[in-house]
Amino acid sequence: MRRGAEAAPAPGSLRDRLLPRVPRTFRGARAWQVAARTVHVVAMGLVLGGVAFAAPERSLVLPIALTIASGLLLLGIDLWKGGAYFYQGNGVAVLLKLALLSLGQLFPAVRLEWYLAAAAVASVGSHMPRTWRHWSFLHRRVIE
């Protein structure tokens, strides 16, 4: 092995499972993502509207549950593809969105503002160019 060269991970190693060289997929992945994203956007819209118009909290229980469940499904699909997601542009956008939503929970008097900021980050994160979505903050280049 060349001096300073990194040894390839052993097949089946934890690193290889978390960061596969070729992103994993499964049959119907795109359909699952489209369905989950549709539920996520609609449910999140109901939550945002409910917060904006001061709807009773009990009326937001189902939309909040659907937002969380669909978000976890989307996150699970992206993580199945590979752990690089967390340090790429799209994953960083999701982490920022979750931080803004958390601030909305911590500061209920300005919850709407934090939720609107989270919605803006989510929109930009979902529609930014491919090179930005796959930009690795760890490697300082685009990775797939």
Backbone torsions as a table, in degrees:
resi	resn	phi	psi	omega
1	MET	NA	139.3	-179.4
2	ARG	-67.2	144.0	180.0
3	ARG	-60.2	131.0	179.7
4	GLY	81.7	-5.6	179.4
5	ALA	-78.2	144.4	179.5
6	GLU	-90.3	131.4	178.4
7	ALA	-68.6	141.4	176.8
8	ALA	-68.2	141.8	179.2
9	PRO	-64.0	148.0	177.5
10	ALA	-64.6	141.7	178.3
11	PRO	-55.4	133.2	179.4
12	GLY	82.2	4.3	179.0
13	SER	-70.1	163.1	179.5
14	LEU	-59.5	-43.5	179.4
15	ARG	-61.3	-43.0	179.9
16	ASP	-64.1	-34.9	178.4
17	ARG	-71.8	-40.6	-178.4
18	LEU	-78.0	-34.9	-177.4
19	LEU	-127.7	68.4	-178.5
20	PRO	-63.8	146.5	179.9
21	ARG	-63.3	-36.4	176.2
22	VAL	-114.2	124.4	-179.0
23	PRO	-55.4	137.3	178.7
24	ARG	-77.4	161.3	173.8
25	THR	-148.9	175.4	175.0
26	PHE	-147.1	160.0	-177.0
27	ARG	-61.5	127.7	178.1
28	GLY	84.0	9.8	-176.8
29	ALA	-56.8	-45.2	-178.1
30	ARG	-62.8	-42.6	179.1
31	ALA	-62.9	-41.8	177.7
32	TRP	-62.7	-41.9	179.8
33	GLN	-64.6	-43.8	179.9
34	VAL	-63.7	-44.5	179.6
35	ALA	-63.9	-46.6	-179.3
36	ALA	-64.9	-40.8	179.8
37	ARG	-65.6	-38.0	178.2
38	THR	-62.7	-48.8	177.7
39	VAL	-60.6	-42.0	-177.6
40	HIS	-62.1	-47.5	-178.3
41	VAL	-65.8	-44.3	-179.7
42	VAL	-65.1	-47.3	-179.0
43	ALA	-64.5	-42.1	178.7
44	MET	-63.5	-37.6	176.5
45	GLY	-61.6	-39.9	177.3
46	LEU	-65.3	-40.9	178.6
47	VAL	-64.6	-48.1	-179.1
48	LEU	-60.7	-44.6	176.8
49	GLY	-64.0	-40.3	178.2
50	GLY	-63.0	-40.7	177.8
51	VAL	-67.6	-42.5	-178.6
52	ALA	-62.5	-36.7	-176.7
53	PHE	-105.8	19.4	174.7
54	ALA	52.3	46.1	176.5
55	ALA	-66.6	150.3	176.9
56	PRO	-59.5	140.5	-176.8
57	GLU	-56.2	-35.9	-178.1
58	ARG	-63.5	-26.5	179.4
59	SER	-78.7	-11.0	-179.4
60	LEU	-100.6	-1.8	-176.2
61	VAL	-59.1	-49.3	-178.8
62	LEU	-66.0	-48.4	177.6
63	PRO	-60.2	-37.0	177.6
64	ILE	-64.8	-44.5	179.8
65	ALA	-62.3	-42.1	179.1
66	LEU	-67.2	-37.0	177.9
67	THR	-63.7	-46.1	-179.7
68	ILE	-65.1	-48.0	-177.7
69	ALA	-62.6	-45.6	-179.5
70	SER	-68.7	-35.3	176.4
71	GLY	-64.7	-41.4	177.6
72	LEU	-65.5	-38.2	177.5
73	LEU	-63.4	-45.3	177.8
74	LEU	-61.0	-44.1	178.7
75	LEU	-63.3	-42.4	179.0
76	GLY	-61.3	-41.7	178.9
77	ILE	-63.8	-45.2	-179.4
78	ASP	-66.0	-37.4	178.1
79	LEU	-70.4	-31.8	176.9
80	TRP	-62.2	-37.2	178.9
81	LYS	-60.1	-37.4	179.5
82	GLY	160.2	148.0	-176.8
83	GLY	-69.7	-9.6	178.8
84	ALA	-61.1	-18.5	-179.3
85	TYR	-50.5	-40.0	-174.6
86	PHE	-67.7	-23.3	179.4
87	TYR	-114.4	16.5	172.6
88	GLN	-101.1	164.4	-175.9
89	GLY	-53.0	-44.4	-178.4
90	ASN	-68.0	-37.8	178.1
91	GLY	-69.8	-38.7	177.4
92	VAL	-63.5	-38.6	176.9
93	ALA	-61.9	-40.7	178.2
94	VAL	-64.7	-42.8	178.5
95	LEU	-63.6	-39.8	176.9
96	LEU	-64.4	-42.5	178.0
97	LYS	-59.7	-44.2	179.0
98	LEU	-64.3	-36.5	177.0
99	ALA	-64.4	-43.2	179.2
100	LEU	-65.3	-39.9	176.5
101	LEU	-63.8	-38.2	177.4
102	SER	-63.5	-40.2	177.2
103	LEU	-63.3	-34.4	175.5
104	GLY	-63.5	-34.4	176.3
105	GLN	-73.2	-37.1	-179.1
106	LEU	-72.1	-31.1	-176.1
107	PHE	-125.3	77.5	-174.4
108	PRO	-62.0	-24.8	-179.8
109	ALA	-65.1	-26.4	179.2
110	VAL	-122.0	29.2	-178.4
111	ARG	-57.1	-44.3	-177.7
112	LEU	-58.5	-42.3	-179.3
113	GLU	-63.6	-43.1	178.8
114	TRP	-66.1	-41.0	179.4
115	TYR	-66.1	-38.3	176.5
116	LEU	-64.1	-40.5	176.8
117	ALA	-62.9	-41.0	178.1
118	ALA	-63.6	-40.1	178.8
119	ALA	-64.5	-39.5	178.3
120	ALA	-64.2	-44.9	178.3
121	VAL	-62.2	-41.5	179.4
122	ALA	-63.0	-41.6	-179.8
123	SER	-65.4	-46.9	178.4
124	VAL	-63.5	-44.7	-179.8
125	GLY	-59.8	-33.9	-179.3
126	SER	-80.7	-22.7	-173.5
127	HIS	-117.3	6.6	178.8
128	MET	-71.8	158.5	-178.7
129	PRO	-57.8	153.4	-178.0
130	ARG	-53.9	-40.5	-179.1
131	THR	-64.3	-31.0	177.4
132	TRP	-77.6	-40.4	179.9
133	ARG	-60.9	-36.8	-175.5
134	HIS	-102.5	11.7	176.3
135	TRP	-68.6	127.4	179.1
136	SER	-95.6	118.3	176.9
137	PHE	-70.8	-20.5	178.4
138	LEU	-79.7	-44.6	-176.6
139	HIS	-94.3	-11.8	-178.0
140	ARG	57.4	41.0	175.6
141	ARG	-162.6	169.5	178.3
142	VAL	-76.5	130.5	173.2
143	ILE	-130.6	152.3	178.8
144	GLU	-95.7	NA	NA
